[in-house]
Amino acid sequence: MTVHKTKGIVLRTVKYGETSVIVSILTELFGVQSYLVNGVRASSKRGSARANYFQPGAILDLVVYHNDLKNLQRIKEFRWSTIYQHIFFNVVKNAVALFMVELLQKTLKQPEVNPDLFHFIEDAFLHLDQADDQEVGNYPLFFALHLTTFYGARFSDEYTERNHYLDLQEGEFTHEHPVHPYFLDGQYSYVTSQLLKVMQPHELKEIRLNQEMRRVLLQAYQTFYALHFPDFGLMKTLPVLQEVLS
């Protein structure tokens, strides 16, 4: 067993025993790993403060023990890598962050190391924390679309007036009406094309969407993931997100 320093993004925390937790963390060095952390649920003030580190979406600097032969690792030291100004306290930003975390939980099935993916996710949370209201409304759409790049399932952005159907099953724009019900058309496929062109989150404020358009697009992107990721199912955070964005 060796000791390593790595950044990590908390995905999930489950109670274990009287005072411990098992934390699922996306790490920069080892991909998704599970860690046993003792003493963070103690009734003392110190125990409560330690538990705050393991909220979903938290970005931590970690010193970890790692053994490739074990499924459950241990953390030697942890501290904040970033202290959010808004995500844990702003209802809307917190709902967006929890949506992002659930999407990651459902798609990051293997502990494969992917530094580019880690940095994209880290940057996404940092940008969300500082985003203004106009950006936040479109942020879940941006994240869901651009995350697919790292799974090899990204939409090919070939929208034109002729290629105006977005086939969610094939992941491409086409001029042929799909024979199945999993597609977008009209303004919804056009907006998806615009979102795919966004390279920096601050550009999201240029895309003006109403509540109904966001609702339809979020449902469609959930369908896309369900079609391409086995056992994806339905997202529990989506109804809450749609409620706070309304």
Secondary structure as GFF3:
##gff-version 3
##sequence-region A 1 246
A	DSSP	beta_strand	2	16	.	.	.	ID=ss1
A	DSSP	beta_strand	20	27	.	.	.	ID=ss2
A	DSSP	beta_strand	31	37	.	.	.	ID=ss3
A	DSSP	alpha_helix	45	51	.	.	.	ID=ss4
A	DSSP	three_ten_helix	52	54	.	.	.	ID=ss5
A	DSSP	beta_strand	59	66	.	.	.	ID=ss6
A	DSSP	beta_strand	72	80	.	.	.	ID=ss7
A	DSSP	alpha_helix	91	107	.	.	.	ID=ss8
A	DSSP	alpha_helix	115	130	.	.	.	ID=ss9
A	DSSP	alpha_helix	133	147	.	.	.	ID=ss10
A	DSSP	three_ten_helix	148	151	.	.	.	ID=ss11
A	DSSP	beta_strand	165	167	.	.	.	ID=ss12
A	DSSP	beta_strand	172	174	.	.	.	ID=ss13
A	DSSP	beta_strand	183	184	.	.	.	ID=ss14
A	DSSP	alpha_helix	187	197	.	.	.	ID=ss15
A	DSSP	three_ten_helix	201	206	.	.	.	ID=ss16
A	DSSP	alpha_helix	211	228	.	.	.	ID=ss17
A	DSSP	alpha_helix	237	245	.	.	.	ID=ss18
###
